[in-house]
Amino acid sequence: MKMEITQKRDNPLLKRTEVYFTINHAGEATPSKGAVVDAIAEQLKASKDAIVLDNVESVFGTGKSNGYVK
């Protein structure tokens, strides 16, 4: 599983950072929520408790998924 952050923006009104990402998981199943949160926490150097996974959607016919965390 290879993760790439496609967009990262600060939301000062809600005091949080919103992150859009793409996961390349060719030949594997869609990653679990726990695996995605672990990967985001590692990349952003943040606590797992501070991350809220909003959605992860697979792109049909490819080994990619797009998602959003806040």
Secondary structure, 3 states (H helix, E strand, C coil): CEEEEEEEEEECCCCEEEEEEEEECCCCCCCCHHHHHHHHHHHHCCCHHHCCEEEEEECCCCCEEEEEEC
